[in-house]
Amino acid sequence: YTTLFRSGLLITILRVLTKTTTKDLHVSSYYYFGASAGFILLVIAAYLHLTRGNAFQRYYLRAHRSALDTDLKHPFQRFAFFTGEALRILRYKHVFCHCFLLTLVTAQQYVVIPSVATLAIDFLGNGWFPVLLILVFNIGDVLGRGPLAMFYVYSLRWAWLSTLLRFLVVAGVCLSVPPHALSGRPAWMATFVAVLGLSTGHLTTSLISYASSEVPGRAKETVGYLSVLSITLGMASGSAVSYCVKALLDRTA
């Protein structure tokens, strides 16, 4: 999961590099999407090559199979089994709180990143400021998942408090869009985006790491799936709310 967000930083750096090649926004976009598509095709080709190799097949055949793999062959049986197991695990207050916070933290991010943040005044010209804002967010996100998550002591109470305080950061991002009060200086938007990135990285990494700490061994895998589902729900709900926020900002412009 951490690798996913490191790739976000790398893809933003790619956008910066392709943007420096030409002043034409359309041409630089073609370079960016062309390079991204080429890399995706390369990864697919590498995956297909490796899975057909002898080493992969040898270790795959030796891998442990759970009851879900050996006893439940039909997809609906698997879905029903997982649903029942997930509902049972969510009765743990500890797990439910972590999954709820994961959904909320992810939704807060997608409400304003990238949709609202890119509405800021382009102080640098030629579309550079929005691109650099996304770079700032991704750098903060990586730092939050790495050094900050490693050395800052985690607690569920702190997670609740910081998640609620993040609503102020989200509001700050919205107020940094013209013609609102904080839109006149680039430092406001950059600061809010950086704080959002740092807190997103730290909270998501900590919540995923500690979500399964109070459940028995076999249930830990189910908690991992629930964490992924919580993040996916946060992405979907945050993106949906961002349309409403953007429409509201456009009406007040």
Phi, psi and chi 1 to 4 in degrees:
 res  aa     phi    psi   chi1   chi2   chi3   chi4
   1 TYR       -  -42.2  177.6   71.2      -      -
   2 THR   -62.2  -36.9  -56.2      -      -      -
   3 THR   -60.7  -34.2  -55.3      -      -      -
   4 LEU   -57.7  -44.3  171.5   64.9      -      -
   5 PHE   -81.7  -22.4  -74.3   86.2      -      -
   6 ARG   -66.6  -36.3  -73.5  174.6 -177.3  166.5
   7 SER   -65.0  -30.3   66.1      -      -      -
   8 GLY   -60.9  -40.1      -      -      -      -
   9 LEU   -65.7  -43.6  175.0   60.8      -      -
  10 LEU   -64.5  -39.3  -66.4  176.6      -      -
  11 ILE   -70.9  -29.9 -153.3   70.2      -      -
  12 THR   -70.7  -39.7  -52.0      -      -      -
  13 ILE   -61.5  -39.4  -66.8  174.5      -      -
  14 LEU   -59.7  -41.0  173.6   63.1      -      -
  15 ARG   -63.5  -39.6  179.9   63.5 -175.4  124.9
  16 VAL   -63.9  -43.5  172.0      -      -      -
  17 LEU   -65.4  -43.5  -66.9  175.8      -      -
  18 THR   -68.5  -29.1   54.9      -      -      -
  19 LYS   -72.1  -28.5 -166.8  170.8  175.3   58.3
  20 THR   -75.4  -13.4   58.3      -      -      -
  21 THR   -75.4  -25.7   58.9      -      -      -
  22 THR  -156.5  155.4  176.4      -      -      -
  23 LYS   -86.0  -11.0  -67.7 -176.8  178.9 -179.9
  24 ASP   -79.4  115.6 -169.2  -42.2      -      -
  25 LEU   -63.3  -36.7  -65.3  178.0      -      -
  26 HIS   -68.1  -43.6  -66.9  -72.4      -      -
  27 VAL   -64.7  -43.7  174.4      -      -      -
  28 SER   -64.3  -33.0   65.8      -      -      -
  29 SER   -66.9  -39.5  -62.8      -      -      -
  30 TYR   -61.5  -42.8  -64.9  149.0      -      -
  31 TYR   -59.5  -44.6  -70.3  160.7      -      -
  32 TYR   -63.9  -52.9  169.1   73.3      -      -
  33 PHE   -70.1  -31.9  -73.3  109.6      -      -
  34 GLY   -65.3  -45.5      -      -      -      -
  35 ALA   -64.5  -40.1      -      -      -      -
  36 SER   -64.3  -44.9  -59.1      -      -      -
  37 ALA   -64.2  -40.0      -      -      -      -
  38 GLY   -62.2  -40.7      -      -      -      -
  39 PHE   -66.7  -40.4 -178.5   76.4      -      -
  40 ILE   -61.8  -43.6  -68.4  172.0      -      -
  41 LEU   -63.1  -37.0  -67.8  174.5      -      -
  42 LEU   -64.7  -41.2 -179.9   63.1      -      -
  43 VAL   -65.1  -42.2  170.4      -      -      -
  44 ILE   -61.5  -43.5  -67.2  173.8      -      -
  45 ALA   -63.5  -41.3      -      -      -      -
  46 ALA   -64.7  -40.3      -      -      -      -
  47 TYR   -62.7  -47.0  170.3   78.9      -      -
  48 LEU   -63.0  -37.4  -66.3  174.5      -      -
  49 HIS   -67.8  -43.6  175.5   72.2      -      -
  50 LEU   -69.5  -39.2  -70.3  173.4      -      -
  51 THR   -69.6  -18.6   52.8      -      -      -
  52 ARG   -91.4   -4.6  -66.9  171.8 -178.3  172.3
  53 GLY   -77.1  161.6      -      -      -      -
  54 ASN   -66.8  -38.3  -66.3  -30.6      -      -
  55 ALA   -62.5  -46.0      -      -      -      -
  56 PHE   -62.9  -46.4  176.0   86.5      -      -
  57 GLN   -63.5  -37.0  -66.3  -62.2  -30.8      -
  58 ARG   -64.6  -48.5 -178.8  169.4   63.0 -106.8
  59 TYR   -72.9  -30.0  -74.1  106.2      -      -
  60 TYR   -67.0  -40.4  179.2   77.2      -      -
  61 LEU   -68.8  -26.2  -66.9  173.7      -      -
  62 ARG   -86.0  -10.9  -66.8  179.3 -179.5  177.8
  63 ALA   -65.2  146.8      -      -      -      -
  64 HIS   -70.1  137.8  173.3   71.2      -      -
  65 ARG  -108.8  127.8  -62.2  -69.1 -173.0  -87.5
  66 SER   -80.0  171.3   66.1      -      -      -
  67 ALA   -62.7  -30.9      -      -      -      -
  68 LEU   -63.4  -31.9 -174.7   62.3      -      -
  69 ASP   -82.4  -35.7  -66.1  -40.4      -      -
  70 THR   -93.4  -32.8   56.9      -      -      -
  71 ASP   -97.1  -32.2  -60.6  -22.5      -      -
  72 LEU  -109.8   95.5  -55.8  176.6      -      -
  73 LYS   -85.8  -33.3  -60.0  -64.0 -175.5 -178.8
  74 HIS   -78.6  138.4 -162.0  -82.0      -      -
  75 PRO   -57.8  -37.1  -24.7   33.3      -      -
  76 PHE   -68.5  -34.2  -71.1  107.9      -      -
  77 GLN   -65.0  -42.3  -72.2 -178.5  -53.0      -
  78 ARG   -62.4  -43.9  -68.4  169.4  175.9  -96.8
  79 PHE   -63.7  -44.0  177.5   75.5      -      -
  80 ALA   -64.3  -41.5      -      -      -      -
  81 PHE   -63.2  -45.9  178.3   84.7      -      -
  82 PHE   -66.0  -39.4  173.1   76.2      -      -
  83 THR   -61.2  -46.1  -58.9      -      -      -
  84 GLY   -62.8  -42.5      -      -      -      -
  85 GLU   -64.5  -41.1 -177.8   74.5    3.7      -
  86 ALA   -65.0  -43.6      -      -      -      -
  87 LEU   -63.5  -35.6  -68.3  174.9      -      -
  88 ARG   -67.5  -42.4 -175.2 -179.4   68.1   82.0
  89 ILE   -68.8  -34.2  -62.7  -59.9      -      -
  90 LEU   -68.2  -10.6  -77.3  174.0      -      -
  91 ARG   -70.6  -20.3  -66.7  178.0 -177.9  176.5
  92 TYR   -69.1  120.6  -70.9   89.9      -      -
  93 LYS   -58.8  -38.9 -178.3  180.0  178.3 -179.4
  94 HIS   -60.2  -45.5  178.0   84.1      -      -
  95 VAL   -68.6  -44.8  174.8      -      -      -
  96 PHE   -59.8  -43.6  179.6   81.9      -      -
  97 CYS   -61.9  -43.5  -72.9      -      -      -
  98 HIS   -65.3  -42.6  -81.2   73.4      -      -
  99 CYS   -67.0  -40.1  -70.9      -      -      -
 100 PHE   -63.2  -43.5  179.0   80.0      -      -
 101 LEU   -66.1  -37.6  -74.8  173.1      -      -
 102 LEU   -60.5  -43.7  -90.1  174.8      -      -
 103 THR   -62.7  -44.2  -58.7      -      -      -
 104 LEU   -67.6  -43.9 -168.5   56.5      -      -
 105 VAL   -62.8  -44.3  167.8      -      -      -
 106 THR   -66.6  -39.7  -52.4      -      -      -
 107 ALA   -63.2  -40.9      -      -      -      -
 108 GLN   -58.8  -40.4  -71.9  171.5  -29.5      -
 109 GLN   -63.4  -49.0  170.8 -167.2  -21.1      -
 110 TYR   -76.7  -13.0  -81.1   83.7      -      -
 111 VAL   -65.1  -37.2  165.4      -      -      -
 112 VAL  -119.3  -16.9  -67.5      -      -      -
 113 ILE  -115.8  119.7  -58.9  -67.3      -      -
 114 PRO   -98.1   -3.4   35.1  -34.6      -      -
 115 SER   -60.5  -56.7   57.4      -      -      -
 116 VAL   -75.3  -39.8  174.9      -      -      -
 117 ALA   -59.7  -33.9      -      -      -      -
 118 THR   -75.2   -4.9   54.5      -      -      -
 119 LEU   -83.6   -4.2  -62.3  176.3      -      -
 120 ALA   -64.7  158.0      -      -      -      -
 121 ILE   -60.5  134.4  -62.9  173.1      -      -
 122 ASP   -81.4   85.3 -173.0    8.8      -      -
 123 PHE   -66.7  -24.7  -67.4   95.0      -      -
 124 LEU   -95.5  -16.7  -58.2  176.3      -      -
 125 GLY    83.6  157.7      -      -      -      -
 126 ASN    59.1   28.5 -159.1   32.5      -      -
 127 GLY    75.1   17.0      -      -      -      -
 128 TRP   -77.7  -37.4  -89.9  107.9      -      -
 129 PHE   -63.2  -46.2 -170.6   64.5      -      -
 130 PRO   -60.3  -38.4  -24.5   34.9      -      -
 131 VAL   -64.0  -42.7  172.6      -      -      -
 132 LEU   -69.5  -29.4  -67.2 -179.3      -      -
 133 LEU   -63.2  -42.9  -78.4  177.0      -      -
 134 ILE   -65.0  -35.9  -56.4  -58.0      -      -
 135 LEU   -64.4  -42.6  179.7   61.6      -      -
 136 VAL   -60.5  -43.8  166.9      -      -      -
 137 PHE   -60.6  -46.0  174.7   84.5      -      -
 138 ASN   -68.4  -35.7  -78.5  -57.4      -      -
 139 ILE   -63.8  -45.9  -69.1  174.1      -      -
 140 GLY   -60.5  -39.3      -      -      -      -
 141 ASP   -63.0  -44.6 -175.6   75.2      -      -
 142 VAL   -65.7  -41.7  170.1      -      -      -
 143 LEU   -64.3  -37.4  -68.3  175.8      -      -
 144 GLY   -66.1  -35.1      -      -      -      -
 145 ARG   -80.3  -23.3  -65.5  172.4 -168.1  -81.2
 146 GLY   -98.5  -97.1      -      -      -      -
 147 PRO   -57.2  -43.4  -24.0   32.9      -      -
 148 LEU   -66.6  -43.8 -167.7   60.1      -      -
 149 ALA   -68.5  -27.6      -      -      -      -
 150 MET   -76.4  -36.2  -72.2  174.0   60.5      -
 151 PHE  -110.9   -9.5  -62.2  108.1      -      -
 152 TYR   -98.2  127.9 -168.2   85.0      -      -
 153 VAL   -69.5  130.4  178.1      -      -      -
 154 TYR   -95.3  143.9  168.4   82.2      -      -
 155 SER  -148.3  147.7   70.4      -      -      -
 156 LEU   -65.5  -35.2 -171.4   57.5      -      -
 157 ARG   -62.7  -42.1 -178.4  178.4  -60.9  178.3
 158 TRP   -64.5  -36.9 -176.8   92.0      -      -
 159 ALA   -63.6  -43.3      -      -      -      -
 160 TRP   -62.0  -46.7  -84.0  105.2      -      -
 161 LEU   -63.0  -47.6  177.2   61.3      -      -
 162 SER   -67.4  -34.7   55.9      -      -      -
 163 THR   -65.4  -40.6  -58.1      -      -      -
 164 LEU   -67.6  -38.1  -65.6  176.3      -      -
 165 LEU   -66.7  -25.0  -72.1  175.3      -      -
 166 ARG   -64.8  -21.1  -82.6  164.1   52.8   91.6
 167 PHE   -63.0  -31.8  -77.9  107.8      -      -
 168 LEU   -67.6  -36.8  -62.5  177.5      -      -
 169 VAL   -67.0  -42.4  179.3      -      -      -
 170 VAL   -60.8  -42.9  171.2      -      -      -
 171 ALA   -63.2  -37.8      -      -      -      -
 172 GLY   -62.5  -40.0      -      -      -      -
 173 VAL   -61.3  -43.0  172.9      -      -      -
 174 CYS   -65.5  -37.9  -65.6      -      -      -
 175 LEU   -74.4  -11.7  -69.2  174.7      -      -
 176 SER   -89.5    4.4  -59.8      -      -      -
 177 VAL   -96.3  133.2  172.1      -      -      -
 178 PRO   -63.0  145.4   22.7  -32.8      -      -
 179 PRO   -99.8   30.5   37.0  -34.7      -      -
 180 HIS   -77.4  173.1  -60.0  -72.6      -      -
 181 ALA   -59.0  -36.1      -      -      -      -
 182 LEU  -100.2   12.8  -56.0  178.8      -      -
 183 SER   -82.5   -8.6   61.2      -      -      -
 184 GLY   -79.3  -17.6      -      -      -      -
 185 ARG  -125.2  131.2  -61.1 -179.8   61.7 -176.9
 186 PRO   -66.4  -23.5   23.1  -33.1      -      -
 187 ALA   -63.2  -33.1      -      -      -      -
 188 TRP   -62.7  -54.3  -75.4  112.6      -      -
 189 MET   -61.6  -43.1  178.3   64.4   87.3      -
 190 ALA   -62.4  -39.5      -      -      -      -
 191 THR   -66.6  -47.2  -59.7      -      -      -
 192 PHE   -62.1  -41.6  -71.9  130.9      -      -
 193 VAL   -66.0  -40.9  167.8      -      -      -
 194 ALA   -63.7  -44.3      -      -      -      -
 195 VAL   -63.2  -40.5  171.7      -      -      -
 196 LEU   -62.9  -41.7 -168.8   68.1      -      -
 197 GLY   -65.1  -46.5      -      -      -      -
 198 LEU   -60.2  -47.8  -80.5  168.4      -      -
 199 SER   -69.5  -35.5   57.6      -      -      -
 200 THR   -62.5  -47.8  -62.9      -      -      -
 201 GLY   -61.1  -46.0      -      -      -      -
 202 HIS   -68.3  -45.3 -179.7 -101.6      -      -
 203 LEU   -67.5  -46.8  -78.1  169.2      -      -
 204 THR   -64.2  -42.2   49.4      -      -      -
 205 THR   -63.6  -44.3  -59.4      -      -      -
 206 SER   -66.7  -43.7  -60.0      -      -      -
 207 LEU   -64.0  -43.0  -70.8  168.4      -      -
 208 ILE   -65.2  -39.6  -70.9  175.6      -      -
 209 SER   -66.7  -37.1  -60.0      -      -      -
 210 TYR  -101.0   -4.4  -72.4   89.3      -      -
 211 ALA   -60.6  -36.5      -      -      -      -
 212 SER   -98.8   14.2   61.0      -      -      -
 213 SER   -71.6  -19.1   60.6      -      -      -
 214 GLU  -118.7   23.3  -64.8 -174.6    9.7      -
 215 VAL  -119.7  155.3  -64.7      -      -      -
 216 PRO   -66.8  166.0   19.7  -30.2      -      -
 217 GLY   -48.6  -56.7      -      -      -      -
 218 ARG   -66.9  -29.7 -176.7  176.2  175.4 -179.4
 219 ALA   -72.2  -15.9      -      -      -      -
 220 LYS   -62.0  -35.0  -67.5 -178.1 -176.6  -65.0
 221 GLU   -65.1  -40.3 -177.4  178.2   -2.7      -
 222 THR   -64.1  -38.2  -56.2      -      -      -
 223 VAL   -62.4  -37.3  174.9      -      -      -
 224 GLY   -61.0  -43.7      -      -      -      -
 225 TYR   -64.3  -40.5  -68.4  130.8      -      -
 226 LEU   -63.4  -35.6  -73.2  172.9      -      -
 227 SER   -63.6  -43.4  -61.7      -      -      -
 228 VAL   -63.7  -42.4  174.5      -      -      -
 229 LEU   -63.8  -36.5  -72.2  173.9      -      -
 230 SER   -64.8  -42.3  -60.2      -      -      -
 231 ILE   -64.6  -41.8  -67.6  170.8      -      -
 232 THR   -63.1  -41.4  -55.7      -      -      -
 233 LEU   -63.3  -39.0  177.6   60.8      -      -
 234 GLY   -64.8  -40.3      -      -      -      -
 235 MET   -60.5  -47.1  -70.3  178.6  177.5      -
 236 ALA   -66.3  -46.9      -      -      -      -
 237 SER   -69.3  -40.1   57.5      -      -      -
 238 GLY   -64.0  -40.9      -      -      -      -
 239 SER   -65.1  -38.6  -61.3      -      -      -
 240 ALA   -65.4  -43.4      -      -      -      -
 241 VAL   -66.8  -31.3  172.5      -      -      -
 242 SER   -62.1  -32.1   70.7      -      -      -
 243 TYR   -63.1  -41.6  -77.4  101.2      -      -
 244 CYS   -67.6  -42.1  -58.5      -      -      -
 245 VAL   -63.7  -43.5  172.5      -      -      -
 246 LYS   -63.0  -41.3 -173.3  176.9 -178.2  -60.1
 247 ALA   -64.0  -39.3      -      -      -      -
 248 LEU   -65.4  -41.4 -179.2   62.2      -      -
 249 LEU   -65.7  -36.8  -69.0  172.9      -      -
 250 ASP   -66.3  -35.2  -70.6  -22.0      -      -
 251 ARG   -71.4  -30.8  -69.3 -174.2   62.0 -179.5
 252 THR   -88.4   -4.1   57.1      -      -      -
 253 ALA   -71.7      -      -      -      -      -
